[in-house]
Amino acid sequence: MTRKRLSPRTFGPARCIARAFLCLLPAALAPGSAAFAQAFDPARADVAAFVAEVSQKHGFAPEPLAALFAQTESKPSILKAIAKPAERTLGWDEYRPKFLVERRIVRGAAVYGEKQAELERAQANSGVPIDIMLGIVGVETFYGENIGKHRVIDALSTLAFDYPPRQAFFRKELEQYLVMAREEGLDPLAPVGSYAGAMGLPQFMPSSFRSYAVDGDADGKRDLWNDWADVFASVGNYLKVHGWRAGEPVLATANAANARLEGLESKLALTETVGSLRARGLKFETSLPDNAPAMLVPLRVAGGMEYRVGFTNFYAITRYNRSHMYASAVSDLADAIAATRNGRPLPPAGAVVAPARALPAAPDSGWSTSTGTKP
């Protein structure tokens, strides 16, 4: 039975980040591309080869699969979106306000009131706090207000066949999508998502959907577009699988004014410990022991750097989107939502700003469909 519940009203886990492959649009367009969207020709050599490979590998009937691609469109607007370089890299003091806005915070608290049972069930099963799950869905799609407008099959096919810089990645995701649609009983022409093929309120790519999506209300379906129980259960499961530790903090603000930062790496890895960072003169508060894994989180702001210390749960959030700023925004939004729904004042916005001396900010490749911002 084919399901067509996927709502058009409405780049999360395993998302494609294009910045490492930025190029001018003409160089990204394959020779067969047109100025306007056009259906794929199933007889086109690369499409036909893909159909043959996927049919043999996964037991699809070749003729219906070829017919499906005849209804799938290559869209230059998608190529333009993924190849367009950011005008400049945003600083943390510009990035954070895009997400820590009153309407997003208030809406997050309202979603808690509307979906408390679903959130509490997901928290109990995953160990991930309610407000972190709300923070991720709030950053990703503004709680479903902006899940993207492209048919997923159009987005993935356009990038799989007409975007050479990442075609290997997107062909794998297209393959995963076709298998996912069959497993979930979905019409493959129906789901909508981002221009990169990320889907639903939490913006899962097809491979992440198949690996981490959860049927949160035991109704026999995994619906990340309409079913909030599935959305929160899936977000919680993703973070749990990627190392979330129940009851531990995400990060701490740090004073690095007199710290010795020489030799520290600004990559997304738990290469330090609480003790090793304190031994360098970094001042921060945490209940974690000295041997707890940690990383320095450098955030570039006007006039210098804001430093934080990220722990294991911060690292887990960066597995959702590999960005210091993304994970920091999720954590700050979660704290703001928690304060709002519990009637407390919002947490302060900033920390101690230190000169950008020996440690530059790590390149941030994370972005969110809810703002269209590429930091």
C-alpha positions in Angstrom: 0.0 0.0 0.0 1.4 3.4 -0.9 1.3 6.2 1.6 1.0 9.8 0.6 0.8 11.5 3.9 3.8 13.7 3.3 3.0 17.3 3.7 4.6 20.0 1.6 4.2 22.6 4.3 6.7 21.4 6.0 20.5 19.2 6.3 20.6 17.2 9.5 22.4 14.0 10.1 24.8 12.9 7.5 24.0 15.9 5.5 26.0 16.9 2.5 28.1 20.0 3.1 29.1 21.7 -0.2 31.6 24.2 1.0 34.6 22.0 0.5 33.5 21.5 -3.1 32.5 25.1 -4.0 32.7 25.9 -7.7 31.1 28.1 -10.2 27.7 27.0 -11.4 28.7 26.5 -15.0 31.4 24.1 -14.0 28.9 22.1 -11.9 26.3 21.7 -14.7 26.6 18.5 -16.7 26.5 18.8 -20.5 22.9 17.5 -20.5 21.6 20.2 -18.2 19.1 22.8 -19.3 18.1 26.2 -18.1 14.8 24.9 -16.9 13.8 21.7 -15.1 13.4 18.8 -17.4 12.7 15.1 -16.9 15.5 12.7 -16.9 15.8 10.4 -19.9 15.9 6.8 -18.6 18.0 5.9 -21.6 20.7 8.4 -20.6 23.9 6.3 -20.1 24.5 7.2 -16.4 20.9 7.0 -15.4 20.5 3.6 -17.2 23.6 2.3 -15.5 22.3 3.4 -12.1 19.0 1.7 -12.7 20.7 -1.5 -13.7 23.0 -1.5 -10.7 20.3 -0.7 -8.2 17.9 -3.2 -9.7 20.4 -6.0 -9.5 21.6 -5.0 -6.0 18.2 -4.5 -4.3 15.8 -6.5 -6.4 14.0 -3.7 -8.1 12.2 -4.4 -11.4 14.1 -2.3 -13.9 11.2 -1.1 -16.0 9.2 0.6 -13.2 12.4 2.1 -11.9 13.2 3.5 -15.3 9.7 4.8 -15.5 10.1 6.5 -12.2 13.1 8.5 -13.4 11.1 9.6 -16.5 8.9 11.4 -13.9 11.9 12.8 -12.0 13.3 16.3 -12.9 16.7 17.7 -13.0 16.5 21.2 -11.6 19.1 23.9 -12.2 17.8 25.8 -9.2 19.1 23.0 -7.0 22.5 23.1 -8.7 22.6 26.8 -8.2 21.7 26.5 -4.5 24.4 23.9 -3.7 27.2 25.6 -5.8 26.6 29.1 -4.6 29.4 30.1 -2.2 28.6 32.0 1.0 29.3 35.7 0.6 31.4 35.5 3.8 31.8 33.5 6.9 29.6 34.6 9.7 31.0 35.2 13.2 29.3 33.6 16.2 27.9 36.9 17.2 26.1 37.0 13.9 25.2 33.3 13.7 23.7 32.9 17.2 21.0 35.7 16.9 19.6 33.9 13.9 18.5 31.1 16.1 18.1 32.7 19.6 15.1 34.8 18.5 12.1 35.2 20.7 9.6 33.6 18.3 11.8 30.4 18.0 12.2 30.2 21.8 8.5 30.8 22.5 7.5 28.3 19.8 9.8 25.7 21.3 8.2 26.1 24.7 4.7 25.8 23.0 5.7 22.6 21.3 6.6 21.2 24.6 3.2 22.0 25.9 1.6 20.4 22.8 3.8 17.3 22.6 4.9 16.7 26.2 4.0 13.0 26.1 5.9 12.4 22.9 8.9 14.3 24.2 9.0 12.6 27.6 8.7 9.1 25.9 11.6 10.0 23.6 13.7 11.3 26.6 13.0 8.1 28.6 14.1 5.9 25.7 17.2 7.8 24.6 18.4 9.7 27.7 18.5 12.9 25.6 16.9 15.8 27.4 13.6 17.2 26.0 15.1 20.7 25.4 18.0 19.4 23.3 15.5 17.6 21.0 13.5 20.8 20.8 16.7 22.7 20.1 17.7 20.5 17.2 14.2 20.6 15.6 14.0 24.3 16.2 17.4 25.0 14.6 16.8 22.6 11.7 13.3 23.6 10.5 11.8 26.0 13.0 9.6 23.1 14.3 8.4 22.1 10.8 7.8 25.6 9.4 10.6 25.1 6.8 11.3 21.5 5.8 12.2 22.4 2.2 10.1 22.6 -1.0 11.9 20.2 -3.3 10.7 16.7 -4.1 13.4 14.5 -2.5 13.8 12.4 -5.6 14.4 15.5 -7.8 17.0 16.9 -5.4 18.9 13.7 -5.0 18.7 12.8 -8.7 19.8 16.3 -9.8 22.8 16.1 -7.6 23.5 12.4 -8.3 23.6 12.9 -12.1 24.2 16.6 -12.8 26.6 17.7 -10.0 30.0 16.0 -10.6 31.7 17.4 -7.4 29.5 15.2 -5.2 27.8 12.7 -7.5 29.3 9.7 -5.7 27.8 10.8 -2.4 24.4 11.7 -3.8 24.2 8.5 -5.9 24.6 6.5 -2.6 21.9 8.7 -1.0 19.6 8.2 -4.0 20.1 4.5 -3.7 19.3 4.6 0.0 16.2 6.8 -0.7 14.8 4.3 -3.2 15.2 1.4 -0.7 13.8 3.6 2.1 10.7 4.4 0.1 10.1 0.8 -0.6 10.7 -0.2 3.0 8.4 2.5 4.3 5.6 2.0 1.7 6.1 5.6 0.4 5.4 6.9 -3.1 8.9 8.0 -4.0 7.6 11.0 -5.9 5.8 12.4 -2.9 8.3 13.3 -0.1 9.6 16.8 0.0 12.8 18.2 1.6 15.8 20.4 1.2 17.6 21.0 -2.0 20.2 18.5 -0.7 17.6 15.8 -0.1 17.3 16.2 3.7 13.9 15.2 4.9 11.3 16.0 7.5 11.3 18.1 10.7 14.8 16.8 11.8 16.3 16.9 8.2 17.5 13.3 7.9 19.3 12.2 4.8 18.1 8.9 3.5 21.0 6.9 4.9 20.4 8.4 8.3 16.7 7.7 8.0 17.3 4.0 7.4 19.8 3.8 10.2 18.4 5.9 12.9 14.8 6.8 12.3 12.4 5.3 15.0 8.7 4.5 15.1 8.1 6.5 18.3 4.4 5.6 18.7 4.5 2.0 17.5 2.0 2.6 14.7 4.1 0.7 12.2 5.5 3.7 10.4 8.4 6.1 10.6 7.1 9.4 9.6 9.4 12.4 10.1 7.1 14.8 8.3 3.9 14.6 10.3 4.4 12.3 13.4 6.0 14.2 16.3 6.5 11.0 18.2 8.6 9.6 15.4 10.5 12.9 15.0 11.6 13.2 18.6 12.3 9.5 19.0 14.5 9.6 15.9 16.4 12.7 17.0 17.0 11.1 20.5 18.0 7.8 18.9 20.5 9.5 16.6 22.2 11.3 19.5 22.2 8.2 21.7 23.8 6.1 19.0 26.4 8.8 18.5 27.5 8.8 22.2 25.0 10.9 24.2 25.6 10.4 27.9 22.4 10.9 30.0 22.8 13.4 32.8 26.0 14.9 31.6 26.4 18.6 30.5 26.9 19.7 26.9 29.4 22.5 27.4 30.6 25.2 29.7 31.6 28.9 29.0 35.3 29.5 29.5 37.6 32.4 30.4 40.7 32.1 28.3 42.1 35.5 29.0 45.3 34.1 30.6 45.2 30.6 29.1 48.1 29.0 27.2 46.4 27.8 24.0 49.5 27.2 21.9 49.4 23.8 20.2 45.7 23.2 20.8 43.8 22.0 17.7 40.4 23.6 16.9 39.0 20.5 15.3 35.8 18.7 16.2 37.4 15.9 18.3 37.6 15.1 22.0 41.4 15.3 22.1 41.6 17.0 25.5 40.3 16.4 29.0 38.8 18.6 31.6 42.0 18.4 33.5 44.3 19.1 30.5 42.4 22.3 29.6 42.4 23.5 33.2 46.1 22.8 33.3 46.5 25.3 30.5 44.9 28.0 32.6 41.4 27.8 31.0 38.8 28.7 33.6 35.4 27.0 33.5 32.9 25.3 35.8 31.8 21.6 35.4 30.9 18.7 37.7 32.7 16.3 35.4 36.0 14.7 36.6 39.4 15.8 35.4 39.6 12.7 33.1 36.4 13.5 31.3 36.9 13.9 27.5 36.7 17.5 26.4 37.4 19.9 23.5 38.1 23.6 23.2 35.3 25.4 21.3 36.6 28.6 19.7 33.9 31.0 18.5 34.9 34.0 16.5 33.2 37.3 17.5 33.8 40.9 16.9 36.9 41.9 18.8 38.3 38.5 19.4 37.1 35.0 20.4 34.6 33.6 22.8 35.7 30.2 24.2 33.7 27.3 25.5 34.6 23.8 26.5 32.6 21.0 24.9 32.1 17.6 26.5 31.0 14.2 25.1 27.4 15.4 24.6 28.6 18.5 22.6 30.6 16.1 20.4 27.4 14.0 19.9 25.5 17.1 18.6 28.4 17.8 16.2 27.7 14.3 14.7 24.3 15.7 13.7 26.0 18.7 12.0 29.7 19.0 12.0 30.0 22.6 13.3 31.1 24.3 16.5 28.5 27.0 15.9 25.7 24.6 15.1 26.2 22.6 18.3 26.5 25.8 20.4 23.4 27.2 18.9 21.4 24.0 19.6 22.7 24.1 23.2 21.9 27.8 23.7 18.4 27.4 22.2 17.7 24.4 24.4 18.7 26.4 27.5 16.5 29.3 26.4 13.5 27.0 25.8 14.0 25.3 29.2 14.1 28.7 30.9 11.0 29.9 29.1 8.9 26.9 29.9 10.0 26.9 33.5 9.4 30.7 34.0 13.0 31.6 34.5 15.0 34.5 32.9 16.8 33.7 29.7 20.5 32.7 30.1 23.0 35.5 29.3 24.0 35.7 25.7 27.8 36.1 25.8 30.9 35.1 27.6 34.3 36.5 28.2 35.9 37.6 24.9 39.6 37.0 24.6 42.0 38.2 21.8 42.3 35.7 18.9 45.9 34.9 19.7 47.3 31.4 19.0 44.2 29.5 18.2 42.0 30.4 15.2 38.4 29.4 15.0 37.9 26.1 13.2 36.3 26.3 9.8 32.5 25.8 10.3 30.7 23.9 7.6 27.4 23.6 9.4 24.3 25.4 8.3 20.5 25.2 8.7 17.7 25.1 6.2 15.6 27.2 8.6 17.7 30.3 7.7 19.4 29.3 4.5 22.6 30.4 6.2 26.0 29.0 5.4 28.4 30.2 8.1 
